[in-house]
Amino acid sequence: MEAGRFKAACERILASIGQVVDGQAEAARLALTVLLAQGHLLVEDVPGVGKTMLAKTLARSIDCSVSRIQFTPDLLPSDVTGVSIYNQATRQFEFRPGAVFANIVIGDEINRASAKTQSALLECMEEHQVTVDGTSYVLSEPFMVVATQNPIEMEGTYPLPEAQRDRFMARISMGYPDAAAEAEMLESHQSESPLLRVEPVVDAAEIRAMIATVKDVFVSAPVRDYTVELGRATRASERIRLGASPRAVLQLLRAAKARAALAGRDFVLPDDVAAMAPEVLTHRLVLDRRASGSGLTAAAVLRAVVDSVPIPITGQSGARRHG
């Protein structure tokens, strides 16, 4: 896609989200970055800060199929993937697709479902297909899961297994809006939800073209090596029991390419990789008991790891990043 057209499409999507979700421009930009990098997004925060509204507005801004799953303790895996039902007229089993058969799947409060139901998303998120009764069904592109979850300290939640967290390219936290944004929300939301007025600003074909543009973003060997070193540094840290997986390193580079494209560049800078590291890697890390017991957070440990890895600079490969 031509650069001007790519930029215009991104601006339309971000403007559409900004009409509904006040004071969350950075969260909206990260959500679009994940979409263009062919990843999945996990939005974690306390109830009532706009997690589901962000997911629904992103979905409505794109003219493609959308489904929503409300995760509850009694939700079954077949409710997510689909089920084969016996047709007495034809005397054959017919497959009835589940909610994951859509371009954008909104999983609301994903950690209120059991691990068994959560695992129903593993195959479709990684392989973009669903296997039921020995038959595999390919999902249409683009395909993105936008899941929301409440903090695990809240009643009735189940922590996401490591394998499930690793499927999400990025995790973001909405946070509370500032006073001006909250006042604007009271003004715009008091009569009816502005979500009802959202119209698609791009279609699925245009999103596929934008994804292809992101794939063509150039990555130099030093930047590629820097990304690998970041991942390996998390595994070598004494404070981290479970570091970034190879999948995490790959998704970090894909997210950096999308960030570069959104910035109007056709090449990735080391700063793109470092900037995306907190959102892409933090939720995957499992701290050592001593580190977690001392009050350290995964975000703080990751910042130290990123600062310890030499950042490649032309002609000065030994220079270090200062933050």
N, C-alpha and C positions, 0 to 999 in steps of 0.2 A: 504494500500500500504506500502511496505517495505520502511524504512526510507531513505536508499540510493537511491532507485529509485525515491522517492518523491523529494529529493534534486536535483537529476540530471535533472528531468523534469523541475523544477523551474529554474534551471540555464540555460537550453536551451531556455526557453521562455524569460527570462530576456536578454540573449545574443542576441536573435533575435530582440527584441525591441531596444537594444542598437546599433545595426547596422544602424538603421534608425533615431531614435530620439537621437540626441547628447546632452550630458550634462543633461539628465533628468532621472538618475538612480533611484532616490527616487520616482519620479512620476510613473515610470514603476513598481517599487516594490509595491507601493500602489494600482495600477490598478490590479496587480496579486493577491494581498491580498483580494481585494473586490470580484474578480472572484471566488476565492476558498472559500470565506465566503458566497457565493450565494447572493451577493448583487448587487446593481446597482451603477454606478459611474457617477458623475457630474464633468465635467472639465470646470472650469471658468477662463477666462483670456481675454486679448485684442486679436484682430485678428493677425494671423501670427506667433504665438509662438509655434505651433506644436500640438494644441489640437486634431484636426482631425487626424493628422498623428499618434499620440499615439494610438488613438482608432483603426485606420485601421491596424496598425502594430500588435497590440494585437490580432485582429481578424484573420489576415492572418497567425499568428504563430500557430493557432489551426486549425486542419483539421475538420471543422464543417461548418454548414450553416451560412452565414453572409448576412445581408441586411443593406442598408443605406437609411435614410430618411433625405432629405433636408427640414427642417422646414421653411415655408414661411407664410406670412399672409393669403394667400388664400388656404392653405392646409386644407383638410376636415378630420374629424374623420374617415370616411370610407376609406380614403387613407391609414390610419395607421392600422386599425383593419381588414378591408376587407368589402365586400358587397355581398348581395344576388342578383343574376341576373336571370331574367326569361329566361328559355330556351324554345323557341317556339317548338323545335323538340320534347322534352319530356313533355312539358307543366308543368314544375315544376321549382321552384326556386333552383338555384345552388349557393353554397357559393364559392366566389373567395377570398382566403386568402389575407390579407394585408401584409405590410412589417414587422409586428411584428412576423410573423411566421418564425423565424430563431433562431439559438442558440445565436448569438450575433447580437444585433441591434444597429447600430450607428445612433444616432439622432443628426444631425449637426445643430447648432444654434437653439436649442430647444426653446429659449425664443423669437424667431421671429414669432412664431405661436400664435394664439389666445388661451385664456384659455380653450375654448371649445375643440380645437384640442389637447391641452396638456392633457386634462382630459381623452382622449382616451387611454392613457397609464396607468391610475391608476389601473384598474383591472388586466391587464397583468403583471404589475410590482409586485403587491402584491400577487396575487393568481395564477400566471402563467397560466392563461386561458383568453379566449376572448369570450364574449357573444354577439351574433348578432341575432336579430329577435327571441329572446327567446331560442336560442340554444347555449350551451357552448362548446367551442373547447379548448382542453388542449394543451399547448405549450410543445415542446420537451425540454428535459434537456441535457446539462446545458442551462440556459437562463439568459442573462445579457443584460441590456441596458447601453450603454456608450453614454452619451449625453454631448455635448459641449454647452456652452452658453457665450455670450458676456456680459461684465458688463452692468448693467441696465441703467447706465448713457448714454449709446450709443444710437444713433437715431434708431428708428424702433424696439425697444425691448419691451417685455412685462414681467413684473416680474412674476416669477413662484409662483403660490399659495402655501400656507403652506402645503396643503395636497400633492401637487406634490413634494415639496422639501423633505418632510418626507419619501417619497418612496425611495429616493436615500440614500444608506448606507453611502457614503462618498462624500465629495466635495474636490477637489484638485485644486491648482492653479499652472500652469506651470512656470510662471516667465520667465525672459529673461535668456538665457544661458550665461555662462562666456565667456571671450574672446577666450580662447583655444577651447571651444566647438563650438563657432560660426565660427571660422576659419576652424575647421574640417568639419563643415557643408558645407561651401563654397567649400571645396575640394571634398567631396563625393557626393554633389548634383548638381554640375555644368553641368554635361553631361546628366544624367538621374536620376530619383528618385530611390534611393536604395530600395524603397518599392516594385518595380517591381521584385526585386531579392529575396524577402522574400518567403521562403517555409515553410509549416507547420512542426513544430517540435514535436507536440503532437496531438493526436486525441481526439474526444469527449469522447470516452470510458475512456481514460486515465485521462481526466479532471474530469469525474464523480468519478473515483477511488480516485483522489486527494481530491475532495470535501468530500468523505466519510472518508478519513483519518483525515481531519480537524474536522469533526463532532465528532470523537473519542478522540480529545484532552481533557484532564482532567481539570475540573474547581473545585477548592476547595470551601468550603462554605465561608471562609473569602474573597476570591476573588469575589465570586458571590455577597456577601453582599456589598463589596466595590463598585462594579459596580452600584448596586441599589442606594447606597448613593450618588454617583456622579450625577445620574439622578435626584434624589430628591433635591439635593442641587441647581440645576439649577432652579427648580420650586420655591424654597424658597428665592432665591436671590431677593433683592429689585430692582436691576438694570435690571432684566429680566422680561418682561411681559408675554412671552410664553416660557416655558422651554422645556426640553426634554420629549418626549412622551414615554410611555412604549415600543412602537415599537423601538424607538431610543435606549433605554437601551438594548433591546434584540440584536439589530444590533451591538451595541458597543461590547457586549460580543462575538458575532460571529466573528467580525473583530479581536478582541484580540486573539481568538483561531487560526485564520488563521495566524496572525503575529507570534504566538508562533511556529506553524508548520513550517513556513518559516525560523525561527531561529534554527530549528532542535530539538525543544523540544516537548514532548507529554503532557505538562501541561502548564497552563497559570499563569504568574506572574502578580502582581498588576501593574508592569511597562508596561506590554503589554496593559492593559486597559487605563492607563494614557497616553501612547504614541498615542493611536488611538483616544482618546477623541477629539482633535482639528479637525481632518478630519471628524469624525462621527457626532459630535454635533454642531459645530459652525454654519453651514448653517441652522440649525433648530431653532436657538434661535431668538426671537424677543425682542429687548431691550426696556426698559421703555423710555418714551419720554425724561425724564430728563437726562438719561444716554446717549442716542444718541445725544441729544442736546448739551451735554458737550464735545462731540468729542470722546467718548469712542467707541470702536469697539467690536463686539461680540467675537472676538478672545481674546481680552484683558480681557474682563469680564470672559470668560470661564477659562482662565489661573488662575485668582484669585480664582474662584470657585474650580478648581482642587487642587490648593495649600491649600485650606481651609479644605479639606476632609481628615481625618486621613487615612493613608495607612496601611494596615495590615502587620505586621512583626511578624514572629514566636516568641512567648513568650513576645512580646511587642506590643500588639494590640492598645495601646494608642499612639504609635509613630506617628508623623506627617511627611508628605512629605515636603521636602525642595527643592526649585527650584530657 
